[in-house]
Amino acid sequence: QVQLVESGGGSVQAGGSLRLSCSASVDSFRGACMGWFRQAPGKEREGVASIYDDGVTVTYADSVKTRFTISQDDVKNTVYLQMNNLKPEDTAMYYCAASPYMRCRGALRLGDFRSWGQGTQVTVSS
């Protein structure tokens, strides 16, 4: 199984930056994607960003695509989410996730992701 552990969450003022990390217990297999999702109280879990195992094909939610960057380090088996110009509406629990399906390429479908981390809290104050 793919086991995921997130880190890097915290509290930051609006306009600030955070870098989230997700460490995987095993190497990503061919056709797999890594993704970031978030969920605020009273809201549905939503996709934030995903990256295909080619390390090139990335997908972002419209609300974050000009501010967030997803990347991966195959040597460290780690995926990152660099979050810049944070806004109060970015406040949420952020989850790292892994998809075993090749169809995840270029997509951000919640149902495609089967392994999940425990989450890391991001709080943005105004």
C-alpha positions in Angstrom: 0.0 0.0 0.0 0.9 3.6 -0.5 1.2 5.4 2.9 1.2 9.2 2.9 2.3 11.6 5.6 1.7 15.4 5.2 3.6 18.2 6.9 4.1 21.9 6.5 0.8 23.3 7.5 0.3 26.2 9.9 -1.0 29.7 10.4 0.0 32.5 8.1 -1.2 36.1 7.3 -3.0 36.8 4.1 -0.5 37.3 1.3 2.0 34.9 2.9 3.3 31.6 1.7 3.5 28.0 2.9 5.1 24.8 1.5 3.3 21.5 2.1 5.2 18.2 1.9 3.8 14.7 1.4 6.1 11.7 1.9 5.2 8.4 0.4 6.2 5.0 1.8 6.9 3.6 -1.7 7.8 4.9 -5.1 4.9 6.0 -7.3 4.1 3.3 -10.0 3.7 4.1 -13.7 0.4 5.7 -14.5 -0.1 7.0 -11.0 -0.8 10.6 -9.8 -0.3 12.4 -6.6 -2.7 15.1 -5.6 -3.7 17.7 -3.0 -7.3 18.2 -1.8 -8.7 20.4 0.8 -11.8 20.6 3.0 -13.1 23.5 5.1 -15.8 23.0 7.8 -19.2 22.8 6.2 -17.8 22.5 2.7 -17.2 19.6 0.3 -13.7 18.2 -0.2 -12.3 19.8 -3.4 -9.3 19.1 -5.6 -6.5 21.6 -5.5 -3.7 20.2 -7.6 -2.4 16.9 -9.1 0.7 15.7 -10.9 1.2 12.7 -13.1 4.1 10.4 -12.6 5.9 12.0 -15.6 6.5 14.9 -13.3 5.3 17.3 -16.1 1.5 17.0 -16.4 -0.1 19.1 -13.7 -3.7 20.1 -13.0 -4.9 23.0 -10.8 -8.3 24.2 -9.6 -9.1 27.5 -11.1 -9.1 29.2 -7.7 -5.4 28.4 -7.1 -3.7 27.9 -10.5 -2.1 31.4 -10.5 -0.8 31.0 -6.9 0.0 27.3 -6.1 2.6 25.0 -7.6 2.7 21.2 -7.3 6.0 19.4 -7.8 7.6 16.0 -6.9 11.0 14.7 -6.0 11.2 11.1 -7.1 14.5 10.5 -5.1 12.8 11.5 -1.9 9.4 10.0 -2.8 7.9 13.4 -1.9 5.3 15.7 -3.4 5.1 19.4 -2.6 2.5 22.1 -2.8 4.0 25.6 -2.8 1.3 28.0 -1.8 1.9 31.8 -2.5 -0.3 34.8 -1.9 -2.5 32.9 0.5 -6.1 34.1 1.1 -8.5 33.5 4.0 -10.6 31.3 1.7 -7.6 28.9 1.4 -8.1 28.0 5.1 -8.8 24.3 5.2 -7.5 20.9 6.1 -5.2 19.8 3.3 -4.9 16.2 2.3 -2.3 14.4 0.2 -3.7 11.6 -2.0 -2.5 9.0 -4.5 -4.2 7.5 -7.5 -3.4 4.1 -9.0 -5.2 4.8 -12.2 -3.7 6.1 -15.5 -6.8 8.1 -16.1 -5.8 10.5 -13.4 -3.5 12.2 -15.9 -4.6 15.7 -16.5 -7.6 15.3 -14.2 -8.5 16.1 -10.6 -11.3 13.6 -9.8 -11.8 12.8 -6.1 -13.0 9.3 -6.9 -9.7 8.4 -8.7 -7.7 8.8 -5.5 -7.5 5.8 -3.2 -4.8 6.5 -0.7 -5.0 9.4 1.7 -2.8 11.1 4.3 -4.0 12.3 7.7 -4.2 15.9 6.7 -2.4 19.1 7.7 -4.2 22.3 8.7 -3.7 25.5 6.9 -5.1 28.7 8.5 -4.9 32.1 6.7 -5.8 35.2 8.7 -6.8 38.6 7.3 
